[in-house]
Amino acid sequence: MPYILTLHLIGDFTWIGCMTATAWLLRWQGLDAAPRLPIDSFVLHRARRLNAYVTSGAMILSIATGLYMALRLHLAAAPWMQAKFTLVLVLAGLHGAQARSMRKAVAQRNRVGTRADRLGPACVLGCAAAIVALVVLRPTL
C-alpha cells in the first residue's frame, strides 16, 4: 500500500502543478488589458502538449490509485471521501476546460480570455486546498 500512496501523491502533485501552470499561462495569454505578455506560439504548443500528455496521465494515475485506495480501505462511503470525489471531478472538468482553452489559444493568437481563464488559478488552488483539508481533517459532514 505505501507504493500505491506514493504513486497517488506523485500523480496529485504533477496534476495540480501542471494545471496551475496551465491556468496561469492561459490567464496571462488571455489578458485584454495592456501590457500583454508576449507568449510565442512555441510556448503555447509545448504547453498544449504538456497539458495533453503529462497532465492527463497524472490525472488518470491520481484518480486510479485514489479509487483503488478508497475501495481497498473501505472509505468510499465516508461523507468526506464523497466530498473529495466531487472536488476531484470538478478538477477533472476544469482540466477539460483548460484543454479546450489551450486549443483555442494555439489556433487564434490574439484571443481574449474567458472568465474561466481568469478564475482558473484560483479554482485549481482552491479545489486542491479543499481536498487537502478534507483528507487531513476528515470531517463527519
Buried (B, 14 or more C-beta within 10 A) or exposed (E): EEEBEEBBEBBBEBBBBBBBBBBEBBBBBBBEEEEEEEBEEEEBEEBBEBBEEBBBBBBEBBBBBBBBBBEEEEBEEBEBBBBBBBBBEBBBEBBEBBBEBBEBBBEEEEBEBBEBBBBBBEBBBEBBEBBEEBEEEBEEE
